[in-house]
Amino acid sequence: MKSISFYYLDTNCLVQLATEPRSKLARRVYGGGARFMTTASCFCKALEILEGNSDACDHLRELQKGETILVEETSLAVDQESERLARKHGNRDAAHLLATLRFGEFARLNAGRPVLVTEDAETL
């Protein structure tokens, strides 16, 4: 049985998707064949960054509504690990995303391999 990969997009990737519709990342996301995820905190942060650009905000919301990008809510295990990592490394947003990769909903299901995708999208 083939393993499924879940690609977790960080805040910068979400902003790029909303503002650069012809980017390499956008072509990969819109091309289908993989599951794209993000955390609720990354999604909200991207909307904050895009504030004032209503078209980009609307586009990002449509990606969520159409389930092109699934937004994973947090859990107690994720919050606890996130706090530990944030205290150690100082970056709360990155800590939350990494904790989700390790303890989030899809990690608990053992349904596939979570992959973190950052702004440069070289992982794809």
C-alpha positions as CSV (number, residue, x, y, z in Angstrom):
1,M,0.0,0.0,0.0
2,K,1.4,3.4,-1.0
3,S,1.9,6.0,1.7
4,I,0.0,9.2,1.4
5,S,1.8,12.5,1.9
6,F,0.2,15.4,3.6
7,Y,1.9,18.7,2.8
8,Y,1.6,21.3,5.5
9,L,1.9,24.8,4.2
10,D,3.4,27.6,6.4
11,T,2.1,31.1,6.5
12,N,4.4,32.3,3.7
13,C,3.2,29.6,1.4
14,L,-0.4,30.6,2.0
15,V,0.3,34.2,1.2
16,Q,2.2,33.2,-1.9
17,L,-0.8,31.1,-3.1
18,A,-3.2,34.0,-2.6
19,T,-1.0,36.6,-4.3
20,E,1.0,34.6,-7.0
21,P,-1.4,32.4,-8.9
22,R,1.2,31.3,-11.4
23,S,3.9,30.2,-8.9
24,K,5.4,26.7,-8.8
25,L,3.6,26.2,-5.5
26,A,0.2,27.2,-7.0
27,R,0.7,24.9,-9.9
28,R,1.4,22.0,-7.6
29,V,-1.6,22.8,-5.3
30,Y,-4.1,23.3,-8.1
31,G,-2.8,20.3,-10.0
32,G,-4.2,17.9,-7.4
33,G,-2.9,14.5,-6.4
34,A,-1.8,15.4,-2.9
35,R,-3.3,16.7,0.3
36,F,-2.5,20.2,1.4
37,M,-3.0,21.2,5.0
38,T,-2.2,24.1,7.2
39,T,-2.8,25.0,10.8
40,A,-5.5,27.4,12.0
41,S,-2.9,29.7,13.3
42,C,-1.0,29.8,10.0
43,F,-4.3,30.4,8.1
44,C,-5.3,33.3,10.4
45,K,-1.8,34.8,10.3
46,A,-1.9,34.7,6.4
47,L,-5.2,36.5,6.5
48,E,-3.7,39.2,8.8
49,I,-0.8,39.7,6.4
50,L,-3.2,39.9,3.4
51,E,-5.5,42.4,5.2
52,G,-6.2,45.2,2.8
53,N,-6.0,42.9,-0.2
54,S,-9.6,41.7,-0.4
55,D,-9.1,39.7,-3.6
56,A,-6.2,37.7,-2.0
57,C,-8.1,37.1,1.2
58,D,-11.2,36.0,-0.7
59,H,-9.0,33.6,-2.8
60,L,-7.5,32.1,0.3
61,R,-10.9,31.6,1.9
62,E,-12.1,29.9,-1.3
63,L,-9.2,27.5,-1.2
64,Q,-10.3,26.5,2.3
65,K,-14.1,26.3,1.5
66,G,-13.3,24.2,-1.5
67,E,-11.1,21.9,0.6
68,T,-8.2,22.5,-1.6
69,I,-6.4,23.3,1.6
70,L,-7.6,21.7,4.8
71,V,-7.2,23.8,8.0
72,E,-6.3,21.6,11.0
73,E,-7.5,22.8,14.4
74,T,-5.3,22.5,17.4
75,S,-5.4,19.9,20.2
76,L,-4.1,19.8,23.8
77,A,-1.1,17.7,22.8
78,V,-0.2,20.1,20.0
79,D,-0.6,23.1,22.3
80,Q,1.7,21.6,24.9
81,E,4.4,20.6,22.5
82,S,4.1,24.0,20.8
83,E,4.6,25.8,24.1
84,R,7.7,23.7,24.9
85,L,9.2,24.4,21.4
86,A,8.4,28.1,21.6
87,R,10.1,28.4,25.0
88,K,13.2,26.6,23.6
89,H,13.4,28.3,20.2
90,G,11.4,31.5,20.5
91,N,9.3,31.3,17.4
92,R,5.7,30.6,18.4
93,D,4.3,30.2,14.9
94,A,6.9,27.8,13.7
95,A,6.7,25.9,17.0
96,H,2.9,25.4,16.5
97,L,3.3,24.2,12.9
98,L,6.1,21.7,13.9
99,A,4.0,20.4,16.9
100,T,1.1,19.9,14.5
101,L,3.3,17.8,12.2
102,R,4.2,15.6,15.2
103,F,1.0,15.4,17.2
104,G,-1.8,16.7,14.9
105,E,-4.8,14.9,13.7
106,F,-3.2,13.3,10.7
107,A,0.0,12.3,12.6
108,R,-2.2,10.4,15.1
109,L,-3.9,8.5,12.3
110,N,-0.7,7.2,10.9
111,A,-2.4,7.7,7.6
112,G,0.7,9.0,5.8
113,R,3.7,11.1,6.0
114,P,3.4,14.8,7.0
115,V,5.8,17.1,5.0
116,L,6.5,20.7,5.9
117,V,6.5,23.1,2.9
118,T,8.1,26.4,3.4
119,E,8.1,29.6,1.2
120,D,10.7,28.3,-1.3
121,A,8.5,25.2,-2.0
122,E,11.6,23.1,-2.8
123,T,10.0,20.2,-1.1
124,L,7.5,19.9,-3.9
